[in-house]
């Protein structure tokens, strides 16, 4: 309990603009998050498991253990490599920043909006670039939604588009701001993967933050939900760029090509294997390169397999049915 109060006092201290100029406040918060975040994640997952078991008599399947195993391997591999990479790179970039910005409330807001926008943009690219989708599909290949799904990531996705976050220290925002935001995002990211049986909607909060109900839509393979709700912290960019969707139908999880549980290694290499088959059979070097860079489902002269085309045809068909019914 003492540690919980300490956490809230740290947040309150950073909240006020006068205290935001104190680097030590952020360093203390970051140290606190590093120490207690693993306990928080384990506790959240355990609480959800107990609720499922007691209230819904749900026993956990192979997929759950695949999620956990994937998470453990990814955390170990990525934690070591990303820590070495980013803890050295970010201070270096900050030393060569283009502006000297004071650490205050305004730079915190700048860092926050840069962080959330980069997260939105990179998430969009993970869905629209085939090579990146090979990495990201691992996360979406889960056919059930629960807190362990947040652990399900590619063991090969070491740095990739995370490199774009160096723009935050490059413009002059102190690196500690990024590290605190990254840690808080991981904490919130566990919560938004909760099962809809436990948390479906939080009406008022959905206006300002991404909630489990919003993120459940992102994981759904329903045609009306494809490539929607990329935001992980705030839903505003999705609403601004037209990628936001509200829940209308019960979500069906998985992807267009994965509808049943798959094993650990199959989840890691499924889309890579499919990409390699397409590249090997493609005619000409240009088409081979396009397979890496264009959206999943694209084929030379044929876009009918892409999510955007499939979804557009789905809505056109819905409109025709509504006109006939009306």
Beta strands, then each sheet from edge to edge (+ up, - down):
end
